[in-house]
């Protein structure tokens, strides 16, 4: 959710900044791949292709919300973003009952078994209202 809100808020009331905000989001995600190659983590986790795909999708949705509501109060923009999450307009990575990331069949990958060269993992993206 933070990246969604960041992208939208960067352009809130500033239509000329939409392109810059999109570029910033893409640069951040490109940086995640570079960090992955160096073995560096973000929020304690080694990034992967599915997480980047989810972030880019959610960033675009955040930009859309900001663009369509540019005259709204900041608190209204926050509420619209949260509503979009509850309505399934964002993407989340599928997890099992223990909170572990899984593929679309519910199989999980032990992070200890993950190789540092595994950028493409079989994780599953779902609409944000599906848990």
Backbone as ProteinMPNN parsed JSONL, in Angstrom:
{"seq_chain_A": "XXXXXXXXXXXXXXXXXXXXXXXXXXXXXXXXXXXXXXXXXXXXXXXXXXXXXXXXXXXXXXXXXXXXXXXXXXXXXXXXXXXXXXXXXXXXXXXXXXXXXXXXXXXXXXXXXXXXXXXXXXXXXXXXXXX", "coords_chain_A": {"N_chain_A": [[0.804, -1.195, 0.0], [1.981, 1.332, 0.697], [3.594, 2.146, -1.567], [1.657, 2.553, -3.507], [0.2, 4.669, -2.436], [2.228, 6.593, -2.258], [2.906, 7.059, -4.981], [0.48, 8.085, -5.977], [0.12, 10.302, -4.289], [2.28, 11.857, -4.888], [1.521, 13.079, -7.212], [-0.753, 14.34, -6.525], [-2.882, 16.921, -6.994], [-1.037, 18.009, -8.674], [-0.863, 17.913, -11.734], [1.114, 18.125, -13.723], [3.18, 16.713, -12.73], [2.79, 14.011, -13.041], [4.131, 12.387, -14.965], [6.755, 12.526, -14.016], [6.428, 11.3, -11.531], [5.693, 8.701, -12.288], [8.048, 7.931, -13.593], [9.804, 8.009, -11.429], [8.777, 5.92, -9.836], [9.206, 3.706, -11.555], [11.985, 3.816, -11.762], [12.66, 3.272, -9.123], [11.777, 0.605, -8.91], [13.425, -0.594, -10.818], [15.783, -0.199, -9.518], [15.345, -1.995, -7.449], [15.762, -4.431, -8.749], [18.471, -4.23, -9.352], [19.462, -4.094, -6.748], [18.68, -6.624, -5.899], [20.367, -8.216, -7.483], [22.737, -7.657, -6.22], [22.312, -8.82, -3.829], [21.041, -7.394, -1.859], [18.466, -6.368, 0.419], [14.99, -5.28, 0.596], [12.966, -3.862, 2.916], [13.643, -6.023, 4.493], [13.462, -8.226, 2.838], [14.507, -10.124, -0.001], [14.036, -8.894, -3.151], [11.808, -9.736, -5.926], [10.711, -10.677, -9.243], [7.864, -10.841, -9.362], [7.015, -9.279, -7.2], [7.896, -6.776, -8.035], [6.361, -6.472, -10.351], [3.818, -6.337, -9.17], [4.111, -3.986, -7.625], [4.538, -2.026, -9.651], [2.087, -2.165, -11.013], [0.299, -1.409, -8.956], [1.289, 1.152, -8.451], [0.565, 2.466, -10.814], [-2.204, 2.386, -10.53], [-2.484, 3.989, -8.274], [-1.614, 6.402, -9.36], [-3.682, 6.809, -11.194], [-5.879, 7.165, -9.482], [-5.123, 9.55, -8.211], [-5.02, 11.285, -10.414], [-7.692, 11.27, -11.319], [-8.938, 12.443, -9.21], [-8.001, 14.977, -8.623], [-8.874, 17.375, -7.552], [-9.728, 16.82, -5.051], [-9.684, 16.732, -1.432], [-6.766, 15.995, 0.523], [-7.179, 13.996, 2.506], [-9.434, 12.762, 1.463], [-8.379, 11.618, -0.815], [-6.701, 9.734, 0.353], [-8.659, 8.04, 1.481], [-9.967, 7.132, -0.827], [-7.942, 5.672, -1.987], [-7.559, 3.628, -0.097], [-10.103, 2.501, -0.283], [-9.983, 1.522, -2.902], [-8.182, -0.549, -2.554], [-9.659, -2.285, -0.886], [-11.719, -2.864, -2.64], [-10.563, -4.467, -4.49], [-9.041, -3.434, -6.563], [-6.367, -3.18, -6.614], [-3.282, -5.063, -6.595], [-2.184, -7.979, -4.884], [0.16, -10.247, -3.383], [-0.306, -13.715, -3.319], [-0.887, -15.505, -0.324], [-0.482, -18.111, 2.125], [-2.315, -19.609, 4.915], [-0.511, -19.27, 6.976], [0.769, -17.001, 6.274], [2.741, -17.147, 4.386], [4.281, -16.56, 1.216], [2.888, -17.792, -1.798], [2.546, -19.946, -4.742], [0.108, -19.931, -7.434], [-1.288, -22.253, -6.968], [-1.162, -22.638, -4.302], [1.166, -23.634, -3.221], [4.111, -23.207, -1.331], [7.3, -21.526, -1.24], [10.21, -22.246, 0.375], [12.052, -19.78, 1.864], [14.639, -20.136, 2.623], [15.553, -21.92, 0.787], [15.717, -20.542, -1.507], [17.599, -19.412, -4.185], [20.185, -17.025, -4.714], [20.128, -16.264, -7.302], [17.561, -16.432, -8.175], [15.401, -14.611, -9.594], [12.981, -14.712, -10.923], [10.249, -15.941, -9.552], [7.71, -18.361, -8.708], [5.429, -16.949, -7.699], [2.1, -15.721, -6.987], [-0.14, -13.321, -8.226], [-2.96, -11.593, -7.039], [-6.267, -10.055, -7.043], [-6.64, -7.297, -4.792], [-8.663, -7.626, -2.887], [-8.931, -10.272, -2.381], [-7.956, -12.815, -0.238]], "CA_chain_A": [[0.0, 0.0, 0.0], [2.733, 2.582, 0.708], [4.014, 2.609, -2.887], [0.458, 3.049, -4.178], [-0.097, 5.992, -1.901], [3.306, 7.497, -2.614], [2.763, 7.452, -6.38], [-0.687, 8.954, -6.108], [0.293, 11.544, -3.547], [3.266, 12.694, -5.568], [0.874, 13.86, -8.262], [-1.98, 14.924, -5.999], [-2.967, 18.349, -7.237], [0.071, 18.451, -9.517], [-0.96, 17.106, -12.944], [2.345, 18.146, -14.509], [4.164, 15.833, -12.1], [2.428, 12.609, -13.259], [5.2, 11.706, -15.686], [7.903, 12.42, -13.11], [6.095, 10.31, -10.519], [5.778, 7.385, -12.935], [9.471, 7.654, -13.808], [10.392, 7.723, -10.123], [8.346, 4.574, -9.457], [9.911, 2.732, -12.397], [13.4, 3.834, -11.374], [12.752, 2.565, -7.841], [11.665, -0.829, -9.158], [14.664, -0.992, -11.499], [16.762, -0.262, -8.433], [15.106, -3.244, -6.721], [16.432, -5.516, -9.473], [19.913, -4.054, -9.14], [19.724, -4.49, -5.356], [18.546, -8.088, -5.886], [21.586, -8.794, -8.054], [23.807, -7.476, -5.23], [21.935, -9.53, -2.616], [20.505, -6.452, -0.863], [17.044, -6.548, 0.665], [14.121, -4.132, 0.827], [12.058, -4.226, 4.013], [14.058, -7.307, 5.026], [13.25, -9.308, 1.872], [15.122, -10.044, -1.307], [12.958, -8.628, -4.104], [11.654, -10.668, -7.03], [9.981, -10.138, -10.387], [6.439, -10.724, -9.072], [6.835, -8.122, -6.315], [8.074, -5.586, -8.86], [5.166, -6.388, -11.193], [2.739, -5.875, -8.302], [4.36, -2.588, -7.275], [4.303, -1.18, -10.817], [0.641, -2.138, -11.238], [-0.319, -0.604, -7.904], [1.699, 2.535, -8.662], [-0.293, 3.01, -11.871], [-3.543, 2.591, -9.954], [-2.364, 5.17, -7.425], [-1.569, 7.564, -10.251], [-5.029, 6.986, -11.743], [-6.713, 7.736, -8.42], [-4.733, 10.949, -8.031], [-5.395, 12.027, -11.62], [-9.147, 11.398, -11.384], [-9.431, 13.133, -8.014], [-7.012, 16.026, -8.357], [-9.465, 18.487, -6.797], [-10.179, 16.309, -3.749], [-8.821, 16.95, -0.264], [-5.778, 14.937, 0.739], [-7.795, 12.9, 3.271], [-10.331, 12.05, 0.55], [-7.506, 10.798, -1.668], [-6.315, 8.588, 1.18], [-9.818, 7.144, 1.593], [-10.204, 6.518, -2.14], [-6.883, 4.675, -2.176], [-7.902, 2.497, 0.774], [-11.291, 1.871, -0.873], [-9.534, 0.76, -4.078], [-7.585, -1.789, -2.046], [-10.756, -3.146, -0.423], [-12.542, -3.227, -3.801], [-9.815, -5.381, -5.345], [-8.471, -2.74, -7.712], [-4.912, -3.295, -6.501], [-2.79, -6.438, -6.634], [-1.434, -8.49, -3.737], [0.751, -11.56, -3.615], [-1.037, -14.752, -2.604], [-0.254, -16.074, 0.873], [-1.25, -19.176, 2.77], [-2.847, -19.261, 6.241], [0.617, -18.884, 7.825], [1.323, -15.755, 5.768], [3.851, -17.401, 3.463], [3.986, -16.352, -0.191], [2.663, -19.051, -2.505], [2.183, -19.884, -6.149], [-1.35, -19.885, -7.592], [-1.848, -23.511, -6.463], [-1.032, -22.651, -2.851], [2.455, -24.183, -2.809], [5.02, -22.142, -0.916], [8.727, -21.723, -1.446], [10.988, -21.919, 1.56], [13.005, -18.734, 1.523], [15.996, -20.651, 2.833], [15.929, -22.673, -0.41], [15.811, -19.622, -2.637], [18.952, -19.081, -4.617], [20.351, -15.596, -4.968], [19.921, -16.014, -8.734], [16.139, -16.645, -8.467], [14.619, -13.375, -9.738], [11.634, -15.122, -11.322], [9.698, -16.939, -8.645], [6.346, -18.689, -9.141], [4.408, -16.358, -6.843], [0.82, -15.487, -7.637], [-0.788, -12.038, -7.956], [-4.417, -11.65, -6.924], [-6.88, -8.765, -6.701], [-6.37, -6.982, -3.387], [-9.735, -8.002, -1.947], [-8.845, -11.723, -2.208], [-6.905, -13.111, 0.736]], "C_chain_A": [[0.854, 1.269, 0.0], [3.153, 3.057, -0.677], [2.835, 3.137, -3.686], [0.188, 4.471, -3.731], [0.975, 6.993, -2.282], [3.146, 7.979, -4.048], [1.608, 8.408, -6.57], [-0.471, 10.293, -5.445], [1.323, 12.45, -4.194], [2.612, 13.565, -6.632], [-0.408, 14.515, -7.775], [-1.951, 16.428, -6.184], [-1.871, 18.884, -8.146], [0.085, 17.651, -10.815], [0.325, 17.074, -13.76], [3.395, 17.188, -13.951], [3.879, 14.348, -12.336], [3.569, 11.83, -13.913], [6.417, 11.502, -14.789], [7.65, 11.362, -12.045], [6.198, 8.897, -11.081], [7.237, 6.99, -13.128], [10.165, 7.294, -12.498], [10.033, 6.304, -9.67], [9.079, 3.503, -10.246], [11.39, 2.664, -12.04], [13.603, 3.088, -10.058], [12.703, 1.057, -8.068], [12.874, -1.371, -9.913], [15.786, -1.119, -10.476], [16.597, -1.519, -7.595], [15.795, -4.41, -7.413], [17.944, -5.427, -9.272], [20.297, -4.468, -7.719], [19.651, -6.004, -5.213], [19.837, -8.738, -6.381], [22.767, -8.686, -7.082], [23.491, -8.185, -3.914], [21.397, -8.627, -1.521], [18.995, -6.607, -0.767], [16.307, -5.215, 0.741], [13.098, -4.586, 1.854], [12.356, -5.633, 4.534], [13.908, -8.481, 4.071], [14.019, -9.04, 0.59], [13.988, -9.905, -2.326], [12.917, -9.692, -5.193], [10.774, -10.036, -8.092], [8.495, -9.923, -10.09], [6.169, -9.512, -8.179], [6.96, -6.821, -7.103], [6.855, -5.385, -9.762], [3.979, -5.847, -10.389], [2.909, -4.384, -7.985], [4.081, -1.657, -8.45], [2.813, -1.063, -11.127], [-0.039, -1.216, -10.22], [0.067, 0.868, -8.008], [0.825, 3.189, -9.723], [-1.705, 3.28, -11.354], [-3.536, 3.818, -9.04], [-2.312, 6.447, -8.249], [-2.953, 7.866, -10.827], [-5.949, 7.65, -10.714], [-6.399, 9.216, -8.243], [-5.189, 11.806, -9.216], [-6.906, 12.278, -11.662], [-9.735, 12.188, -10.219], [-8.534, 14.303, -7.628], [-7.56, 17.199, -7.557], [-9.938, 18.075, -5.404], [-9.192, 16.694, -2.645], [-7.895, 15.75, -0.091], [-6.381, 13.74, 1.475], [-8.768, 12.101, 2.407], [-9.534, 11.143, -0.382], [-7.04, 9.559, -0.912], [-7.454, 7.561, 1.236], [-10.116, 6.445, 0.275], [-9.16, 5.436, -2.425], [-7.176, 3.431, -1.338], [-9.114, 1.759, 0.223], [-10.902, 1.026, -2.083], [-8.901, -0.562, -3.663], [-8.687, -2.765, -1.641], [-11.636, -3.629, -1.572], [-11.811, -4.147, -4.773], [-9.201, -4.733, -6.569], [-6.953, -2.752, -7.71], [-4.547, -4.775, -6.596], [-2.052, -6.747, -5.336], [-0.85, -9.836, -4.118], [0.031, -12.574, -2.737], [-0.206, -15.306, -1.451], [-1.12, -17.196, 1.416], [-1.678, -18.722, 4.169], [-1.744, -18.831, 7.214], [1.285, -17.593, 7.354], [2.492, -15.918, 4.818], [3.403, -17.147, 2.025], [3.874, -17.691, -0.894], [2.506, -18.826, -4.001], [0.652, -19.938, -6.24], [-2.044, -21.16, -7.121], [-1.734, -23.637, -4.948], [0.255, -23.26, -2.337], [3.393, -23.048, -2.431], [6.466, -22.548, -1.142], [9.434, -21.339, -0.164], [12.054, -20.903, 1.18], [14.448, -19.19, 1.709], [16.493, -21.387, 1.595], [16.115, -21.771, -1.628], [17.267, -19.324, -2.941], [19.025, -17.587, -4.892], [20.164, -15.249, -6.441], [18.447, -16.144, -9.13], [15.362, -15.322, -8.464], [13.173, -13.714, -10.062], [11.19, -16.265, -10.42], [8.235, -17.179, -9.017], [5.244, -18.133, -8.24], [3.2, -15.944, -7.672], [0.259, -14.121, -7.235], [-2.301, -12.213, -8.0], [-4.971, -10.24, -6.753], [-6.784, -8.546, -5.199], [-7.477, -7.345, -2.416], [-9.755, -9.512, -1.683], [-7.699, -12.006, -1.239], [-6.522, -14.551, 0.681]], "O_chain_A": [[0.468, 2.231, -0.664], [3.081, 4.254, -0.954], [2.992, 4.077, -4.465], [-0.025, 5.365, -4.551], [0.658, 8.138, -2.601], [3.239, 9.178, -4.31], [1.741, 9.428, -7.246], [-0.849, 11.324, -6.001], [1.251, 13.672, -4.065], [3.09, 14.662, -6.923], [-1.085, 15.186, -8.554], [-1.113, 17.124, -5.612], [-1.786, 20.092, -8.364], [0.95, 16.793, -10.993], [0.596, 16.077, -14.429], [4.384, 16.887, -14.62], [4.647, 13.501, -11.879], [3.924, 10.742, -13.461], [7.035, 10.437, -14.8], [8.557, 10.607, -11.693], [6.729, 8.001, -10.425], [7.618, 5.85, -12.861], [11.005, 6.394, -12.454], [10.893, 5.574, -9.177], [9.525, 2.506, -9.68], [11.98, 1.583, -12.017], [14.585, 2.365, -9.89], [13.493, 0.313, -7.486], [13.299, -2.5, -9.664], [16.622, -2.019, -10.553], [17.578, -2.059, -7.083], [16.351, -5.284, -6.749], [18.608, -6.439, -9.049], [21.325, -5.111, -7.508], [20.453, -6.605, -4.497], [20.336, -9.687, -5.777], [23.682, -9.51, -7.11], [24.3, -8.161, -2.987], [21.304, -9.047, -0.367], [18.329, -6.935, -1.749], [16.916, -4.162, 0.927], [12.434, -5.604, 1.659], [11.451, -6.35, 4.963], [14.194, -9.618, 4.445], [14.164, -7.898, 0.154], [13.074, -10.729, -2.347], [13.867, -10.456, -5.365], [10.166, -8.989, -7.869], [7.923, -8.922, -10.523], [5.19, -8.796, -8.391], [6.212, -5.873, -6.864], [6.373, -4.264, -9.918], [3.228, -5.0, -10.873], [1.951, -3.616, -8.069], [3.456, -0.611, -8.274], [2.332, 0.017, -11.467], [-0.845, -0.358, -10.581], [-0.739, 1.741, -7.688], [0.391, 4.329, -9.559], [-2.32, 4.287, -11.705], [-4.489, 4.597, -9.043], [-2.903, 7.459, -7.872], [-3.349, 9.026, -10.937], [-6.696, 8.573, -11.035], [-7.308, 10.04, -8.138], [-5.684, 12.919, -9.032], [-7.344, 13.377, -12.003], [-10.908, 12.559, -10.25], [-8.336, 14.582, -6.445], [-6.792, 17.942, -6.947], [-10.486, 18.892, -4.664], [-8.016, 16.948, -2.906], [-8.213, 14.636, -0.508], [-6.122, 12.595, 1.107], [-8.913, 10.894, 2.596], [-9.964, 10.034, -0.698], [-6.99, 8.465, -1.473], [-7.231, 6.363, 1.059], [-10.483, 5.27, 0.273], [-9.467, 4.41, -3.032], [-7.05, 2.308, -1.827], [-9.156, 0.529, 0.254], [-11.434, -0.068, -2.269], [-9.066, -1.576, -4.341], [-8.648, -3.938, -2.012], [-12.237, -4.699, -1.479], [-12.386, -4.562, -5.778], [-8.87, -5.43, -7.529], [-6.325, -2.374, -8.698], [-5.427, -5.633, -6.669], [-1.383, -5.885, -4.766], [-1.311, -10.484, -5.058], [-0.214, -12.323, -1.557], [0.995, -15.543, -1.577], [-2.331, -17.229, 1.198], [-1.429, -17.581, 4.558], [-2.014, -18.106, 8.171], [2.255, -17.139, 7.961], [3.162, -14.942, 4.478], [2.277, -17.48, 1.656], [4.65, -18.611, -0.634], [2.355, -17.699, -4.471], [-0.022, -19.987, -5.211], [-3.254, -21.156, -6.897], [-2.165, -24.637, -4.375], [0.425, -23.394, -1.125], [3.464, -22.039, -3.132], [6.806, -23.729, -1.223], [9.272, -20.222, 0.329], [12.86, -21.142, 0.28], [15.359, -18.698, 1.043], [17.698, -21.478, 1.365], [16.62, -22.212, -2.66], [18.057, -19.022, -2.047], [18.029, -16.966, -5.261], [20.055, -14.074, -6.793], [18.115, -15.983, -10.305], [14.744, -14.958, -7.463], [12.249, -13.087, -9.545], [11.682, -17.39, -10.511], [7.589, -16.295, -9.579], [4.224, -18.792, -8.042], [3.273, -15.833, -8.896], [0.189, -13.8, -6.049], [-2.844, -12.885, -8.877], [-4.241, -9.329, -6.364], [-6.84, -9.5, -4.423], [-7.237, -7.366, -1.208], [-10.523, -9.976, -0.841], [-6.596, -11.487, -1.411], [-5.65, -14.988, 1.431]]}, "name": "protein", "num_of_chains": 1, "seq": "XXXXXXXXXXXXXXXXXXXXXXXXXXXXXXXXXXXXXXXXXXXXXXXXXXXXXXXXXXXXXXXXXXXXXXXXXXXXXXXXXXXXXXXXXXXXXXXXXXXXXXXXXXXXXXXXXXXXXXXXXXXXXXXXXXX"}
